[in-house]
Amino acid sequence: MRTLNLPFFIAKRIHFGDDNRRRVSRPAVRIAMWGIAVGLAVMIITLAIVMGFKQEVRNKIVGFSSHIQVTRFDNNSTYEMRPLVISDSMIHALSNISGVRHVQRFATKAGIIKTENDFQGVVFKGIDSQFDWNFFNKNMVEGKRFSTNDTTPSNRVVISKKIASLLHLKLHDSFIAYFVQERIRARKFVVSGIYSTDFGQFDKLFILADMRTVQRLNEWENVEVSGLEISITDFNRLDSVGDRVYFKVANRFDVNGAPFYSQTIKDLNPQLFAWLGLFDMNVWVILGLMMAVSGFVMISGLLILILERTNMIGILKAMGSTNWDIRKIFLYHSCFLIGKGMLWGNIIGITFCLLQLYTHIIPLDATNYYVSSVPIELNIPTLFVLNAIVFLLSTLILVAPSYLITKISPASAIRYE
């Protein structure tokens, strides 16, 4: 025969009984419940926005530079890199590293675009047939990507909407780019596509071009490139995969004796990732404040419940109930309130996130925030962990205030009105 959990039974009768609806404490109980609901909703929204923002910005940085780069080891930090000869066996070895998704060659060349009325310094990023177009396909606003082959260089390029706006260029327009070397060289290009990522720092800089064209501008052989870009399957494994790539290329040289060197996207853009790291501190501050406010409201509600039922506490003590059993009654009752508040908090928070995710009702200035609307990233495991932590902390916070029950004398409590 199953043993009756008397504190739980009494707490359920108190919480769900009709008598509870006529109590003076009902407004305080509602305030406590909605305090939990609003607090949890704010936490969910905060986490979703911060995770979404970090994900969006990080994806854009990676989209332009990939997760890991293998280049020549020297002190040149410009886009005028010295060449490397990277063999197919090296690419095959890097592709077989656990966590690596894609490996591709690239070459860069700095230049100046000159139109009738304007000019702009840019970087031509040369790509070949192995280039992963997924990122730029998602951000293509006009036209299409150009095709490459291993023989004939193409003069087709993909430029950003930012560059097109600055230089008054449209789809299929042609322009002249100048390259300063021992002598100034000029090349004519045709706009094949226009992309926009809202990441002004990079949109204003990069133009995608045929690698054969960039190699000729650099006066390189067909086997010479600026380096390799390596994409990985999981950003959380960036450091571990980066270490494997580093040890794979460390102390290795190409056929011309040039040493290899690898860097992760964090090494290439330390300021941007340090800035993104500051958001983690903001999240903890907001979560802490919301938890403190919710906890204070719940404590106030619990104390009101205890004071209102002082007479019942005295009767239970007179009948032999222990202080801990009576405390459990009010803790169970509080758990019902916390659960109901968390249910509404999840409904409010997730509804807002889904609304923003699919309708983009809250816009942002892309010039300052790198995104055109408030980004949202709903992560189910994170939601479960957040709910579990909120429930446990809210319950533990109430253990100490429930100690007030031990100070109530049965004789005076029974006479309490």
N, C-alpha and C positions, 0 to 999 in steps of 0.2 A: 504494500500500500504506500502511495507516494505521500511524503511528509509535506504539510502545508507550510509555505513560507509566509508566516503571519505578517512581518513588516511589509513585504511586497503586496500582500492582499489588502492591508489597511491603506497603503499608499495609493493603490489603484482605486479603492473606494473613495478616498479623499479627492483624487484628481478627477475622476470621471463621474462622481456622484452629483446629483442635482443640488445637494446642499452647498457644494463648492461654488455653484454659480451665484448663490445669494450672499456669499461672504464679502466682507469689506475689502479683503485682500485681492479680490479679483482684478482690479485695475493694476495693482502692483505686479501680479502674476503676468498679466498681459504685457506690461512694460518690460519685465524680465525676459519673456519669450521673444518679443520683438527686438530687444537688445541683442540677443543671440542671433536672431535672423539677420538683422542689418549688419552686425559685425561679420558674420560668416559670408554674407553676400559681398561685402566690400573686400574681404580676403580673396574670394574666388575671382572677382573682377580684377583685383590688383595683380594676382598671380598670372591670370590669363593675358592681361595687357603686357606685363613685363616680359613674360615668356614669348609672347607673340612679337613684341618689338625686337627683342634680342635675336629671335629666329629670323625675322625679316632682314634686319641689318646684316647679320652674319651670313645669310644666304647670298646677299648682294656682294659682300666682300669676297666670298668664296667664288661666286660666279665669274668675277673678273680675274681672279688669280689662282683659283683652285685651292685645295687644302694644303698641299706640299709642293714646293718647287725644288728642282735639282738644277743648279746652274754652275758656272765656273767659279772657283774659289779665287777671288781677288778683292781689292778694296774699292771696286767700282760699284757705286750704289745708284747709278743712273740707268736709263733705259737704253743707253748705247753700250750694250754688253759685248764682251769679247766672245768669240764663238767656241762651241764645244762640238765634238763629233761623238754622237751617242749611238752605240751599236744596237742592233735588234736584240742581241743577247742580253744587254743591260735592261732594255725595256721589258723583255720577257721575265727576267729575274725580279724586277720591281713589281710587275703585274701579279706575280705569284705570291707576294707577301700577303699574309692574312689581313683582311680589312681593306685592301686596296680594290677599288671598283674600276678605275680607268686611268690610263696613262697616255699622254699626248705630247708631241713636240710643239714648240712655239719659237717665234723669233720676233724681236721688237726693233723699231727704228723711230727715232724722234724726228718730227718734221714740222713745217709751218704751212698751213693752208692759207692761200691768198685769193681773195675774190676782188671784185671791182672796188668795193668800199670797206672791206674788213679783212682781218687776218687773225689766225688763231693757232697757237702752239698745240700740237697733238702728239700722240704716240700711235704708230701703226703696229698692230699686233698681228703678225703673220701666222696663219693657221693652215693645216693641210686637211686631207680627206678623213683623218682620224679624229678630228675635233668634235667634242661633245657640244652640240648646239642646244641642248635642253634649256639652259638658263636664258639664252638670247631668244629662243623661240617663244618662251613664255612672256618675254618683255618686248616682242616685236610689235610695233604699232602701225607700221606701213611697209609695204613691199615684202620681200622675202630674202632668205639667205642666198649667197652665191655658191656656185659649185666650183670645186677645185679638181685638178688632175695633176699627174706627176710629170707632165711634159711642158705644157704651154701655160705661162703665167697669165693670170686674169687681172684686169684693172677694175673689177667690180669690188665695191666695199660696202660695209654696213656701218653707218654712223649713228650717233645718238641724236635724239630729238633736241637736246640742249645745243649741240654743235650746229645742227640744221637751223635752229632758231637764231643763233648768234651770227651765222654766215648767210642767212636767208637762202638756204638750200632746200630743194624739194626732191621727191623721189625721181630718179632717172636724170637728175641734173649732173653735170660734169663740173669738175673743179681742178685746179692745179695745186699740187703740193711741192714745196721746196725742201731740199735736204742739204744741210751744210756739212761738207766734208773738206777735203783739200780743195775741191772746187764745188760750187753750188750746182746741185742736180735738180731737175724738175721732172715731175711725172703727172700725167693726167689720169684722174680716176672718175668713175661713174657710180652714183649712189644706187645701190641695189636694194637696200632696206634701211629702215630707221627704227631704232629701239629706244626705249625709255625705262629706266629703273628708278627714277627719282633720287638717285644717289649722285648728286651734283659733282662731288669730288672726282668720281670716276667717269660719269657721263660726259663731262667736259674734256676728258682726256683721251679715251680709247676709241680707236677705229679698227674694225676687223678687216684684214686684207689677206690676199693670197700669200702664202709663205714664200713661194717662188719669187714674187715681186720684192718682198722684203729682203730676201737673201741677195738678190741682184743689187738692191740699193746699198746693202752692206758690203757688197763685193765679196760675198762668201761663196764657197762651193755648195753644191746641192745637199751634201751630207752635214753641213755645218748649221747649227741652230743656237738660239740663246739658252735653251734648256728644256726641261721636262716639267709638265704640270701633272700632278697626281691627285686624283679624287678618291676619297675613301667612303665607306658605306655608313659609318657612324661618327658624327663629330665628337662624341664623348670619348672616342678612342684616338683622338688626334695625337695626343702626346705619345702614346705607346706605339702607334703606327709610324709616327714621325721618327721615333728612336730606331725602329727597325730599318727604315729607309736610310737614316743617317749611317748606321753601321754597315749597311749594304754598299754605300758609295764612298765611305770614308777610306782614305788612302788609296783610292782608285784614280787612274789617269786615263785620258783618252789617247788616241793614236798619236796625237801631237804633243803629248806630255802635259796637257792641261788638267789640273786637279778638279775633282767633283766636289760639290758642296750642297747640302740640303738645308732648307728652312721651312718651317711650318707657317701657316697663314698668320699665326699669332706673332711669330718673329718678324714677319714682313710688315705687319700693321700693329705695332705695340700700343700706339696711342688710342686707336679705335677700340681695341679689345680691353684696354684699361678703362676706357670710358664706359663700355658695356658692363664691366665688372662693378661699377659704382651702383648700378641698378639693383644688385643683390642686396646691398646695404639698405637701400630705400625700401625694399620689400620687407626685410626683417623689422625695420622701424614701424612700418604700417601694420604688419601682422601683430607686433607687440602692443601697439596702441589699441588696436581693435580688440585684442584679447583682454587687455586691462579694463577697457570700458565695459565689455560684455561681462567680465568677471565681477566688476563692481556692482552692476545692475542685478546680477544673479544673487550676489551676497545680500543685497538690500531686500530682494524678494524673499529669500529664505528666512531672514530675520523677521520679516513681517509675518510670514506663515507660522513661524514658531511662536511669536507673541500672540497671534490670534488664536492659536490652539493650545495655549498654556493649560487650560482646564482639562483638555484631553490628555495632555502629557502627564498631569498630576494623577488622573484616574488610572492610566496605564502603569505608572510607577507604583501606585497603591496596590494594583493587581499583581505586582511582581515582575513587571517587564524591566529589563536592564536598560541602562542609559544607551548602550550601543544599539540595542534593538530599536529603541525609539528614534535614535539618530538615523538609523537605516531607513525608517519610514519616511523621514523628510528628505533624505538623500535620494531614495527611489522616486519620491514625488518630484524632486528637482530634475532627476534624469528624464522624467516624462516631459517636463517643460523644455529641457535642453533639446531633446529629440524633436519635439514639435517645432521649436525655433529653428533648428538646423534644417528640418524639412523645408520650411518656408525660405530659409536662407539659400538653400540649394536651388529652389525653384526661381527665386528672384535673380540670383547671380548667374545661373546657367542661361536663363531666358534672355537676360541682357547681353550676355556674351554671344549667344546664337544670333540675336537680332543684329548686333554690330558686325558679326562675321559675314552674314549674308546680305545685309543692306547697306553697310558702311555709313550709318546715319551720322557718325561723328567724324568730320573731316580733320585733317591736319595740314599744316603748311609743309609741303615736301622739301622746301628749301632748307628748313631748319631741322626737321625731324626725319628726313630720308624716306618717309612713307606718306602717302596721300590721305590715309585714314587711320584711325586707331586700330592697330593690329591685334588679333586675338589668337591665342593658341590654347585650346582646351585639351588637357592631358588627363585622361581618365585615371591612371594610377596616382597621379599627383592629387586629384580631387579626393580619392579614397583616403590617401595619407593625411591630407588636410582635415577631412572630416573626423578621422580617428583621433588626431592630435587635439582638435578643438573639443571633442566630446570628453576625452580623458582629462585634459587640463581644466575644463569647466567643472567636471565632477570633483577633481582633486581640490580645486579652489574652495569648494563648499564644505570640505571635511572639517576644517578648522572652525568656521562659524557655527557649525552644528554642535560644537562643544558647549554652546550656551545651554543646551538641554540639561547637561549634568549639574548646572547651578540652580535648576528649578526644584524647589521643595514640594513634595506631594501635598502636604497640608495646606500651604498657602496657594498652591496652584489650583486645587479643587475649589477654593473660595474665590478664585480670580474671575472677574467679570470683564 
